[in-house]
Amino acid sequence: MSAPRTRFVGHLVADPELSHTNNGTPVCKIRVAVDGGGRNMESGYYNVVEYDKPGEASFNQLTMGWCVEVDGRLEHRSWKDKETDKWREGIDIVGRINWIHAPATEEEKAARAAAADGPTDLPPVDASAKPAVPAGVGAAADDDIPF
């Protein structure tokens, strides 16, 4: 029986964390927000783990806001909470983090906002001017309609 797999695209909600296993293997942990990945199609948040050199590279490259694709297997874990003495459970996605694009810089955001507003070099509009009506348009032209 194979482990359940998942694949999704989302954005980092915090900077990655790097730790090491007892034998020194790097472990990169990130938290990813996915639109429509939660209850009632709200954002869902997932813990993702990547090991070894790829994990170390992700830790060195990624920051909050990066768009990433995650491809991995679901891994269930449980532990006893030392403070409450209750058992806790969680699911991590263990696999590959593919970098899609960095978060936009302030200059890029400003350029997008300006482009969304449309061109700004148009001449001012005179509200009192009557629009020009081309020949053959209007009441006289309507008389020629055969129906």
N, CA, C and O of each residue as an XYZ file, in Angstrom:
588
protein
N       0.847     -1.178      0.000
C       0.000      0.000      0.000
C       0.889      1.237      0.000
O       1.821      1.328      0.800
N       0.617      2.181     -0.878
C       1.442      3.384     -0.971
C       0.867      4.483     -0.086
O      -0.324      4.501      0.226
N       1.749      5.398      0.310
C       1.338      6.516      1.157
C       0.513      7.508      0.337
O       0.785      7.703     -0.847
N      -0.482      8.130      0.949
C      -1.265      9.147      0.225
C      -0.360     10.309     -0.199
O       0.488     10.764      0.569
N      -0.554     10.773     -1.422
C       0.261     11.873     -1.954
C      -0.623     13.085     -2.212
O      -1.836     12.972     -2.385
N       0.017     14.241     -2.232
C      -0.688     15.471     -2.531
C       0.231     16.384     -3.325
O       1.455     16.260     -3.288
N      -0.396     17.301     -4.040
C       0.341     18.290     -4.830
C      -0.493     19.557     -4.850
O      -1.680     19.524     -5.174
N       0.133     20.679     -4.502
C      -0.597     21.946     -4.486
C       0.355     23.115     -4.634
O       1.571     22.966     -4.518
N      -0.224     24.297     -4.896
C       0.524     25.549     -5.013
C       0.006     26.496     -3.953
O      -1.202     26.599     -3.741
N       0.926     27.194     -3.280
C       0.536     28.150     -2.252
C       1.666     29.115     -1.957
O       2.685     29.125     -2.648
N       1.480     29.927     -0.926
C       2.467     30.945     -0.530
C       2.937     30.706      0.898
O       2.154     30.320      1.766
N       4.225     30.939      1.129
C       4.782     30.815      2.472
C       4.200     31.892      3.367
O       4.145     33.059      2.979
N       3.763     31.514      4.567
C       3.193     32.478      5.504
C       4.233     32.951      6.520
O       3.958     33.844      7.322
N       5.417     32.358      6.486
C       6.515     32.756      7.373
C       7.821     32.307      6.728
O       7.814     31.512      5.788
N       8.934     32.814      7.232
C      10.229     32.365      6.748
C      10.438     30.899      7.136
O       9.928     30.453      8.163
N      11.186     30.145      6.320
C      11.447     28.739      6.634
C      12.282     28.582      7.909
O      12.992     29.497      8.326
N      12.175     27.401      8.510
C      12.997     27.056      9.667
C      13.901     25.905      9.251
O      13.490     25.023      8.498
N      15.146     25.918      9.751
C      16.078     24.835      9.447
C      16.515     24.180     10.744
O      16.916     24.853     11.694
N      16.431     22.859     10.769
C      16.944     22.087     11.897
C      17.715     20.909     11.308
O      17.827     20.781     10.089
N      18.242     20.058     12.173
C      19.000     18.895     11.716
C      18.554     17.667     12.501
O      18.221     17.762     13.683
N      18.550     16.519     11.840
C      18.256     15.267     12.527
C      19.455     14.911     13.403
O      20.486     15.582     13.348
N      19.324     13.855     14.213
C      20.418     13.425     15.086
C      21.683     13.066     14.322
O      22.788     13.204     14.846
N      21.523     12.603     13.076
C      22.711     12.258     12.281
C      23.183     13.404     11.389
O      24.062     13.208     10.549
N      22.604     14.611     11.562
C      23.084     15.799     10.859
C      22.398     16.130      9.557
O      22.824     17.061      8.873
N      21.352     15.411      9.180
C      20.630     15.699      7.933
C      19.823     16.980      8.079
O      19.043     17.103      9.024
N      19.990     17.956      7.154
C      19.210     19.191      7.217
C      17.718     18.932      7.011
O      17.336     18.081      6.207
N      16.878     19.667      7.738
C      15.427     19.553      7.649
C      14.855     20.968      7.529
O      14.971     21.768      8.457
N      14.242     21.269      6.392
C      13.604     22.574      6.181
C      12.109     22.418      6.438
O      11.459     21.532      5.882
N      11.571     23.297      7.293
C      10.131     23.279      7.583
C       9.538     24.610      7.146
O      10.053     25.680      7.471
N       8.422     24.513      6.388
C       7.712     25.721      5.967
C       6.221     25.534      6.252
O       5.737     24.416      6.431
N       5.516     26.656      6.287
C       4.053     26.645      6.411
C       3.515     27.363      5.191
O       3.925     28.481      4.878
N       2.586     26.702      4.501
C       2.078     27.195      3.221
C       0.576     27.436      3.306
O      -0.167     26.595      3.813
N       0.131     28.588      2.806
C      -1.296     28.896      2.698
C      -1.749     28.566      1.279
O      -1.087     28.912      0.300
N      -2.898     27.886      1.191
C      -3.446     27.481     -0.105
C      -4.876     27.991     -0.207
O      -5.716     27.657      0.628
N      -5.160     28.807     -1.237
C      -6.523     29.295     -1.450
C      -7.457     28.119     -1.674
O      -7.176     27.240     -2.489
N      -8.577     28.105     -0.945
C      -9.573     27.055     -1.109
C      -9.168     25.719     -0.503
O      -9.845     24.716     -0.729
N      -8.086     25.682      0.256
C      -7.618     24.421      0.810
C      -8.168     24.104      2.189
O      -7.850     23.056      2.751
N      -8.990     24.993      2.746
C      -9.544     24.776      4.074
C     -11.031     24.476      4.027
O     -11.605     24.230      2.966
N     -11.633     24.504      5.191
C     -13.086     24.276      5.268
C     -13.837     25.388      4.577
O     -13.424     26.548      4.610
N     -14.936     25.032      3.956
C     -15.806     25.983      3.252
C     -15.038     26.817      2.237
O     -15.335     27.996      2.041
N     -14.055     26.207      1.594
C     -13.249     26.854      0.553
C     -12.464     28.060      1.055
O     -12.089     28.923      0.261
N     -12.210     28.136      2.354
C     -11.348     29.181      2.901
C      -9.905     28.750      2.711
O      -9.647     27.629      2.273
N      -8.962     29.622      3.032
C      -7.552     29.266      2.922
C      -7.227     28.131      3.877
O      -7.717     28.091      5.006
N      -6.405     27.222      3.417
C      -5.923     26.131      4.254
C      -4.436     26.319      4.501
O      -3.737     26.890      3.663
N      -3.945     25.850      5.633
C      -2.543     26.014      6.006
C      -1.926     24.649      6.225
O      -2.483     23.813      6.937
N      -0.766     24.421      5.608
C      -0.140     23.111      5.627
C       1.314     23.220      6.062
O       2.023     24.146      5.668
N       1.753     22.264      6.880
C       3.150     22.153      7.273
C       3.847     21.267      6.249
O       3.370     20.179      5.927
N       4.976     21.741      5.744
C       5.714     21.016      4.716
C       7.149     20.817      5.193
O       7.757     21.727      5.756
N       7.683     19.621      4.962
C       9.040     19.280      5.372
C       9.814     18.793      4.154
O       9.321     17.974      3.378
N      11.043     19.312      3.994
C      11.930     18.864      2.918
C      13.288     18.561      3.541
O      13.813     19.366      4.311
N      13.858     17.406      3.214
C      15.095     16.941      3.831
C      16.310     17.141      2.935
O      16.199     17.368      1.731
N      17.465     17.049      3.568
C      18.778     16.962      2.940
C      19.137     18.240      2.170
O      18.699     19.329      2.542
N      19.922     18.114      1.113
C      20.411     19.286      0.371
C      19.287     20.121     -0.233
O      19.357     21.349     -0.173
N      18.235     19.501     -0.821
C      17.139     20.336     -1.328
C      16.480     21.161     -0.219
O      16.106     22.312     -0.447
N      16.336     20.589      0.965
C      15.770     21.330      2.088
C      16.654     22.486      2.506
O      16.165     23.574      2.813
N      17.955     22.249      2.518
C      18.899     23.312      2.872
C      18.854     24.437      1.833
O      18.909     25.614      2.187
N      18.754     24.071      0.551
C      18.658     25.069     -0.519
C      17.370     25.881     -0.383
O      17.382     27.099     -0.559
N      16.263     25.213     -0.071
C      14.995     25.927      0.121
C      15.097     26.897      1.287
O      14.613     28.025      1.204
N      15.727     26.463      2.376
C      15.900     27.344      3.531
C      16.699     28.589      3.147
O      16.363     29.696      3.569
N      17.747     28.413      2.354
C      18.611     29.540      1.970
C      17.960     30.472      0.959
O      18.319     31.648      0.900
N      17.014     29.985      0.163
C      16.412     30.792     -0.907
C      15.070     31.420     -0.526
O      14.822     32.587     -0.832
N      14.214     30.659      0.134
C      12.832     31.082      0.336
C      12.681     32.050      1.500
O      13.435     32.003      2.473
N      11.695     32.923      1.380
C      11.276     33.824      2.454
C       9.756     33.903      2.427
O       9.115     33.408      1.499
N       9.191     34.522      3.442
C       7.740     34.689      3.502
C       7.233     35.337      2.213
O       7.827     36.292      1.714
N       6.130     34.809      1.679
C       5.521     35.363      0.478
C       5.860     34.611     -0.791
O       5.159     34.765     -1.791
N       6.901     33.806     -0.788
C       7.261     33.046     -1.981
C       6.106     32.142     -2.402
O       5.422     31.566     -1.555
N       5.893     32.021     -3.689
C       4.931     31.074     -4.238
C       5.685     29.776     -4.520
O       6.711     29.777     -5.200
N       5.165     28.674     -3.990
C       5.824     27.381     -4.159
C       4.814     26.318     -4.564
O       3.617     26.433     -4.302
N       5.332     25.283     -5.210
C       4.549     24.085     -5.487
C       5.094     23.006     -4.567
O       6.307     22.845     -4.440
N       4.199     22.272     -3.929
C       4.595     21.191     -3.033
C       4.114     19.877     -3.625
O       2.966     19.751     -4.051
N       5.007     18.906     -3.644
C       4.671     17.565     -4.121
C       5.220     16.592     -3.086
O       6.434     16.460     -2.932
N       4.321     15.910     -2.376
C       4.823     15.031     -1.331
C       3.789     14.057     -0.817
O       2.668     13.966     -1.317
N       4.214     13.329      0.205
C       3.341     12.340      0.829
C       2.884     12.868      2.181
O       3.572     13.660      2.826
N       1.720     12.416      2.588
C       1.183     12.798      3.892
C       1.820     11.916      4.961
O       1.905     10.698      4.805
N       2.262     12.539      6.037
C       2.867     11.789      7.133
C       2.179     12.168      8.439
O       2.232     13.319      8.871
N       1.539     11.194      9.053
C       0.829     11.410     10.318
C       1.821     11.299     11.462
O       2.695     10.433     11.447
N       1.692     12.162     12.441
C       2.538     12.091     13.634
C       1.681     12.335     14.859
O       0.664     13.024     14.787
N       2.088     11.775     15.974
C       1.383     12.013     17.231
C       2.419     12.115     18.346
O       3.493     11.519     18.271
N       2.080     12.873     19.369
C       2.979     13.078     20.499
C       2.168     13.433     21.724
O       1.021     13.869     21.628
N       2.783     13.239     22.874
C       2.133     13.581     24.125
C       2.610     14.964     24.550
O       3.805     15.192     24.738
N       1.653     15.889     24.700
C       1.951     17.258     25.103
C       2.415     17.254     26.561
O       1.699     16.787     27.447
N       3.610     17.775     26.799
C       4.177     17.762     28.151
C       3.428     18.686     29.107
O       3.375     18.431     30.310
N       2.850     19.759     28.569
C       2.144     20.718     29.422
C       0.754     20.232     29.826
O       0.356     20.372     30.982
N       0.016     19.660     28.870
C      -1.364     19.249     29.147
C      -1.497     17.746     29.400
O      -2.547     17.284     29.848
N      -0.457     16.995     29.121
C      -0.444     15.542     29.276
C      -1.483     14.861     28.366
O      -1.947     13.760     28.661
N      -1.842     15.536     27.248
C      -2.788     14.980     26.279
C      -2.040     14.610     25.010
O      -1.004     15.190     24.683
N      -2.590     13.629     24.304
C      -2.019     13.245     23.022
C      -2.449     14.242     21.951
O      -3.608     14.653     21.900
N      -1.517     14.622     21.108
C      -1.756     15.545     19.993
C      -1.439     14.813     18.690
O      -0.667     13.855     18.669
N      -2.048     15.282     17.616
C      -1.808     14.697     16.306
C      -1.597     15.795     15.281
O      -2.078     16.916     15.441
N      -0.885     15.462     14.247
C      -0.665     16.400     13.164
C      -0.319     15.665     11.889
O       0.064     14.496     11.917
N      -0.455     16.350     10.782
C      -0.094     15.784      9.492
C       0.862     16.752      8.818
O       0.579     17.945      8.703
N       1.986     16.233      8.379
C       2.954     17.008      7.604
C       2.957     16.482      6.180
O       2.625     15.322      5.938
N       3.332     17.334      5.244
C       3.582     16.897      3.885
C       5.092     16.823      3.753
O       5.785     17.827      3.919
N       5.599     15.645      3.458
C       7.036     15.433      3.329
C       7.329     15.200      1.864
O       6.808     14.261      1.263
N       8.165     16.055      1.282
C       8.456     15.883     -0.134
C       9.296     16.992     -0.692
O      10.228     17.473     -0.047
N       8.967     17.392     -1.884
C       9.744     18.354     -2.651
C       9.038     19.699     -2.676
O       7.825     19.777     -2.868
N       9.826     20.773     -2.476
C       9.326     22.146     -2.577
C       9.901     22.730     -3.864
O      11.116     22.886     -3.987
N       9.044     23.049     -4.810
C       9.476     23.661     -6.072
C       9.209     25.155     -6.005
O       8.088     25.579     -5.727
N      10.224     25.941     -6.254
C      10.111     27.409     -6.175
C       9.472     27.928     -7.455
O       9.937     27.620     -8.553
N       8.407     28.716     -7.319
C       7.727     29.261     -8.502
C       8.137     30.713     -8.732
O       8.695     31.037     -9.780
N       7.866     31.594     -7.760
C       8.335     32.977     -7.901
C       8.402     33.656     -6.550
O       7.679     33.317     -5.613
N       9.304     34.636     -6.484
C       9.501     35.402     -5.254
C       8.354     36.391     -5.083
O       7.661     36.715     -6.048
N       8.152     36.873     -3.856
C       7.124     37.902     -3.663
C       7.501     39.170     -4.425
O       8.680     39.459     -4.627
N       6.495     39.913     -4.838
C       6.721     41.150     -5.591
C       7.396     42.196     -4.710
O       7.094     42.317     -3.523
N       8.316     42.952     -5.315
C       8.955     44.061     -4.608
C       7.984     45.231     -4.561
O       6.966     45.222     -5.253
N       8.288     46.230     -3.756
C       7.427     47.413     -3.672
C       7.334     48.117     -5.032
O       6.271     48.620     -5.394
N       8.439     48.155     -5.785
C       8.431     48.790     -7.110
C       7.512     48.034     -8.069
O       6.780     48.648     -8.846
N       7.552     46.685     -8.012
C       6.688     45.887     -8.882
C       5.218     46.074     -8.519
O       4.362     46.150     -9.401
N       4.926     46.147     -7.228
C       3.545     46.379     -6.795
C       3.048     47.735     -7.277
O       1.912     47.850     -7.737
N       3.893     48.772     -7.177
C       3.511     50.110     -7.626
C       3.296     50.140     -9.133
O       2.364     50.787     -9.611
N       4.151     49.442     -9.895
C       4.004     49.405    -11.349
C       2.709     48.703    -11.741
O       2.023     49.148    -12.661
N       2.363     47.605    -11.052
C       1.108     46.907    -11.334
C      -0.095     47.778    -11.027
O      -1.066     47.795    -11.783
N      -0.032     48.507     -9.911
C      -1.142     49.384     -9.532
C      -1.319     50.488    -10.564
O      -2.446     50.817    -10.934
N      -0.217     51.060    -11.031
C      -0.301     52.119    -12.034
C      -0.858     51.581    -13.344
O      -1.658     52.252    -13.996
N      -0.449     50.392    -13.735
C      -0.947     49.796    -14.981
C      -2.432     49.478    -14.872
O      -3.158     49.571    -15.861
N      -2.886     49.106    -13.695
C      -4.302     48.773    -13.504
C      -5.182     50.007    -13.590
O      -6.354     49.907    -13.952
N      -4.637     51.164    -13.266
C      -5.401     52.412    -13.334
C      -5.599     52.872    -14.763
O      -6.443     53.733    -15.012
N      -4.854     52.329    -15.706
C      -4.981     52.708    -17.102
C      -4.053     53.849    -17.451
O      -3.328     54.351    -16.592
N      -4.069     54.264    -18.711
C      -3.167     55.330    -19.144
C      -3.496     56.649    -18.453
O      -4.656     56.970    -18.194
N      -2.444     57.394    -18.168
C      -2.646     58.680    -17.488
C      -2.325     59.858    -18.388
O      -2.390     61.001    -17.936
N      -1.978     59.617    -19.651
C      -1.589     60.713    -20.540
C      -2.713     61.115    -21.504
O      -2.438     61.707    -22.547
N      -3.964     60.806    -21.176
C      -5.091     61.198    -22.013
C      -5.442     62.664    -21.750
O      -5.280     63.147    -20.629
N      -5.924     63.377    -22.784
C      -6.303     64.782    -22.578
C      -7.548     64.880    -21.691
O      -8.340     63.939    -21.641
N      -7.727     65.987    -21.003
C      -8.915     66.149    -20.161
C     -10.186     66.175    -21.024
O     -10.144     66.563    -22.192
N     -11.297     65.764    -20.443
C     -12.576     65.715    -21.147
C     -13.368     66.978    -20.818
O     -13.498     67.353    -19.653
N     -13.913     67.651    -21.887
C     -14.759     68.830    -21.708
C     -16.203     68.337    -21.621
O     -16.778     67.921    -22.626
N     -16.785     68.382    -20.430
C     -18.131     67.861    -20.194
C     -19.194     68.661    -20.928
O     -20.271     68.128    -21.192
N     -18.935     69.921    -21.267
C     -19.946     70.744    -21.930
C     -19.976     70.526    -23.443
O     -20.938     70.935    -24.095
N     -18.962     69.900    -24.014
C     -18.906     69.693    -25.465
C     -19.904     68.611    -25.876
O     -20.088     67.615    -25.176
N     -20.551     68.832    -27.042
C     -21.474     67.838    -27.575
C     -20.679     66.838    -28.399
O     -19.772     67.217    -29.141
N     -21.016     65.582    -28.271
C     -20.283     64.581    -29.057
C     -20.617     64.731    -30.534
O     -21.748     65.052    -30.899
N     -19.628     64.495    -31.368
C     -19.836     64.553    -32.811
C     -20.617     63.314    -33.238
O     -20.329     62.203    -32.794
N     -21.620     63.519    -34.113
C     -22.419     62.404    -34.597
C     -22.045     62.174    -36.050
O     -22.191     63.073    -36.877
N     -21.564     60.977    -36.370
C     -21.196     60.697    -37.763
C     -22.416     60.746    -38.687
O     -23.549     60.536    -38.253
N     -22.164     61.026    -39.960
C     -23.242     61.086    -40.947
C     -23.917     59.728    -41.055
O     -23.255     58.692    -41.010
N     -25.213     59.737    -41.195
C     -25.958     58.501    -41.344
C     -26.339     57.856    -40.019
O     -26.859     56.740    -39.991
N     -26.079     58.561    -38.921
C     -26.423     58.025    -37.610
C     -27.400     58.985    -36.966
O     -27.261     60.199    -37.115
N     -28.371     58.472    -36.262
C     -29.316     59.330    -35.570
C     -30.722     59.152    -36.109
O     -31.028     58.148    -36.752
N     -31.588     60.148    -35.839
C     -33.003     60.043    -36.193
C     -33.212     59.942    -37.695
O     -34.060     59.168    -38.139
N     -32.461     60.706    -38.495
C     -32.641     60.674    -39.953
C     -32.275     59.309    -40.504
O     -32.946     58.804    -41.404
N     -31.248     58.722    -39.991
C     -30.828     57.411    -40.482
C     -31.813     56.332    -40.085
O     -31.948     55.336    -40.796
N     -32.506     56.500    -38.968
C     -33.452     55.497    -38.511
C     -34.645     55.364    -39.472
O     -35.283     54.312    -39.519
N     -34.944     56.411    -40.228
C     -36.086     56.366    -41.157
C     -35.840     55.384    -42.281
O     -36.802     54.914    -42.888
N     -34.604     55.052    -42.586
C     -34.290     54.156    -43.683
C     -34.375     52.687    -43.294
O     -34.189     51.819    -44.147
N     -34.649     52.388    -42.035
C     -34.701     50.994    -41.595
C     -35.996     50.375    -42.103
O     -37.072     50.925    -41.869
N     -35.913     49.212    -42.810
C     -37.096     48.636    -43.462
C     -38.033     47.888    -42.508
O     -38.984     47.284    -43.005
N     -37.859     47.877    -41.258
C     -38.794     47.156    -40.392
C     -39.422     48.021    -39.344
O     -40.229     47.541    -38.548
